[in-house]
Amino acid sequence: MKWNKFTINTTTAAEDLISDMLLELGIEGIEIEDNVPLSKQDTMAMFVDILPELPADKGLAKIHFYLEPQTEGSALLERVRNGLEELRDFVEVGEGTILESETEDKDWINNWKQYFKPFTVGDILIKPTWEEIPKKDQGKLLIQIDPGTAFGTGMHETTQLCILQLKKYIFRGAELLDVGTGSGILSIVGLKLGAGHAVGTDLDPNAITAARENMQANKISAEQFMVRIGNIIEDEKLQSEIGFEKYDIVVANILADIILLLQKGIAKHMKKGGYFITSGILDSKREAVEEALDRNPEFERVETTFQGEWVSITARRKE
């Protein structure tokens, strides 16, 4: 189905007021487009280590909204125009013009699935839940993943680097802590490789839903894998809940800047001799993470591995 798309040319200062006005008029599905730089907090909450470069912020914005073709839009648009004029008394609205176009109705949530196909990491087969096992991969250790809206198909280089390190250091019955668990893929791999129990933490509530669905797909029980939402760096209640001096392996596939913060306190959750596997690190930030671990009296760096421009750094808690 095609939708009528409307774009308001305005200013960043008026974004919130215009959005509120549209919502009050019953218009949902508002999309804001601007070049406002992300705050440090916003950047830290994201799961990528490199962000696209935006043009300079000139204080301009576009607010898009969509109406079904059968909607009686002329009266509604007139109310939008009147609302924009009323807002000029309170904020710089800028042009305040409304452009109309047409757009296709697409299933954005599921459209990406056409690109997620079965692949292997060593002798591990990772496949989406909706695909069959390729004949050539029969007999390999199977991990089934449907990431939903949480990060983590396993296709990214950083996830594969972590999987290879888990294969190297996991042992039967190990206790695993997965910081930034996302879809739960690293915990599931760890459990399939023999870990006795895994705990995943994440900032995104979608991680709980995604991880639980993937647990079921891989026949992993809630007793084996527990997921908790929160910031392990700052949340003392969460820190107490997941436990201290407990984990044989901690894996963190997150931002390099977050790893720099995480390494300061993560050792208290680890057993002596336990391994801290990290990735999500661009090669340009490798030295900063290595130097931080080298300065940390709790750790000794074991190895650094590479895939493309991405890096995994593994350290061991000292005895």
Salt bridges, closest charged atoms under 4 A:
GLU33 OE1 - HIS64 NE2 2.85
ASP49 OD1 - LYS285 NZ 3.63
GLU85 OE2 - ARG88 NE 3.23
GLU104 OE2 - LYS2 NZ 2.41
ASP123 OD1 - LYS167 NZ 2.72
GLU131 OE2 - LYS117 NZ 3.12
ASP137 OD2 - LYS136 NZ 3.23
ASP137 OD1 - LYS140 NZ 3.03
GLU157 OE1 - HIS156 ND1 3.82
GLU175 OE1 - HIS197 ND1 3.25
GLU241 OE2 - ARG228 NE 2.54
GLU245 OE1 - ARG317 NH1 3.00
ASP248 OD1 - LYS271 NZ 3.36
ASP257 OD2 - LYS285 NZ 3.66
ASP283 OD1 - ARG286 NE 3.02
GLU290 OE1 - ARG286 NH1 3.25
GLU290 OE2 - ARG301 NH1 3.46
ASP294 OD2 - ARG301 NH2 2.91
GLU298 OE1 - ARG317 NE 3.14
GLU300 OE2 - ARG316 NH1 2.92
GLU303 OE2 - LYS168 NZ 3.18
GLU319 OE2 - ARG316 NH2 2.82
